[in-house]
Amino acid sequence: MESDFQALTSLIRWESSLDDLIGAANQCDLHEGPSVRLDRHAVRDILQRCISGQLDVLELPRWAGSVHMLDRVEVDEVDVEMLTQFLFEVSSPELFEPISVDVCQRWVSRLEKA
């Protein structure tokens, strides 16, 4: 289903209202279909947009949590350990640290070094 794929891709790219994107992605995750891949470039783009103020950094935990919970989102094998850690830590600020621009900048550095 092309629309399912688009809904998942739009969430990974955070292309519009997070509420709408999460709702659409959760709906399509209920059905069988092709997975979409989350890679370091997509994550770095989201982080850069949070740093620049284009995206609300305080919404980043919701984005990370929803991406992390979707069955049809596959984490790129090359970076599976780092990206899974990123999704877990960022989606659980109460366990790690509050999300801020500084946290985003540190993750961008880690992604670029790896």
C-alpha positions in Angstrom: 0.0 0.0 0.0 1.6 3.2 -1.2 -0.3 5.4 1.2 0.9 3.3 4.2 4.5 3.6 3.0 4.0 7.4 2.6 2.5 7.7 6.1 5.5 5.9 7.6 8.0 7.9 5.5 6.3 11.2 6.4 6.6 10.4 10.1 10.3 9.4 9.8 10.9 12.7 8.0 8.5 14.6 10.4 6.9 16.4 7.5 3.9 18.0 9.3 1.9 18.0 12.5 3.2 15.3 14.8 -0.3 14.3 16.0 -1.4 13.7 12.4 1.7 11.8 11.4 1.6 9.6 14.5 -2.1 8.8 13.9 -1.6 7.9 10.3 1.6 5.8 11.0 -0.1 3.9 13.8 -3.1 3.1 11.5 -0.9 1.8 8.7 1.2 -0.2 11.2 -1.8 -2.3 11.9 -1.6 -3.8 8.4 0.9 -6.0 6.6 3.1 -4.2 4.1 6.6 -3.1 3.3 8.7 -1.6 6.0 10.5 1.7 5.8 14.1 2.2 6.9 15.3 4.6 9.5 18.9 5.6 8.9 21.4 8.0 10.4 20.8 10.6 7.7 17.1 10.8 8.6 17.8 11.1 12.3 20.5 13.7 11.8 18.1 15.8 9.6 15.5 15.7 12.4 18.1 16.7 15.0 19.4 19.6 12.8 15.8 20.8 12.4 15.3 20.7 16.2 18.6 22.6 16.7 17.6 25.3 14.2 14.1 25.7 15.7 12.3 24.5 12.7 10.9 21.6 14.8 10.0 21.8 18.5 12.8 20.1 20.4 10.3 19.3 23.2 8.3 17.2 20.8 11.4 15.1 19.9 10.6 12.4 22.6 7.1 11.9 21.1 8.6 11.5 17.7 11.3 9.1 18.8 8.9 7.1 20.9 6.4 6.6 18.1 9.1 5.7 15.5 10.6 3.3 18.0 7.3 1.5 18.6 6.3 1.0 15.0 6.7 -2.6 13.7 7.1 -1.4 10.1 10.0 0.9 10.8 13.3 -0.9 10.4 16.5 0.6 11.8 19.3 0.5 9.3 21.5 -2.5 10.1 24.8 -0.6 9.8 23.8 1.7 12.7 21.2 -0.4 14.5 22.9 -0.2 17.9 23.4 3.5 17.9 20.0 4.4 16.4 18.2 2.1 18.7 20.0 3.6 21.7 19.1 7.1 20.3 15.4 6.2 20.0 15.3 4.7 23.5 17.2 7.5 25.3 15.4 10.4 23.5 12.0 8.8 24.0 12.7 8.3 27.7 14.0 11.7 28.9 12.7 10.8 32.4 15.3 8.0 32.5 18.2 9.8 30.9 18.1 13.6 30.6 15.7 16.3 29.5 15.7 16.8 25.8 17.4 20.1 24.8 19.2 21.6 21.9 22.5 20.6 23.6 21.3 16.9 23.7 20.5 17.2 20.0 23.9 18.6 19.2 25.7 15.8 21.1 23.7 13.2 19.2 24.5 14.9 15.9 28.2 14.7 16.8 27.9 11.0 17.7 26.2 10.3 14.4 28.8 12.1 12.4 31.7 10.3 14.2 30.3 6.8 13.8 
